[in-house]
Amino acid sequence: MKLETMWCVIDPMPMSELADVLFEATPERLAHIITGMSMVRSRAHLVDSLSVYTTHEEARADAEARLAKRDAAR
């Protein structure tokens, strides 16, 4: 089985919404993000907080938990 799609989650910024912290990536896009070739956000923020999942459900649960943790700290 070839993995064609992965779900990525990163830590939220102060004004982030779900779509900002949860995104779909191909293996090629993920490689670009990790090696610093992506212009999505700063490489350090992406790589330091990046979690990769094979299912959308797991990734969404992580993303929602990170947003809730951020909101609880406010």
Steps between C-alpha positions, in 0.01 A plus 500: 500500500634839401422788733377782278342734755597591854336733747722749678440695819705789636472713813257789468601864499291751700245556221509153339188308404466128426594544133824670605622211713364199309593444138532224245838427346647268243835340580663750263339801670598368841859463383496862382365615836762310699791611284394864516382538144142584602375855532199401715644628830840527657687171472583492872134523605398232254771247570514548878128439553417275204312175552410278205202264487368251248135568585308823501314406817817467710644820360180695561483380861860615557435837331187563707686406819781742418252781435317424826828501694592836347159644582512370860832679552354838406 
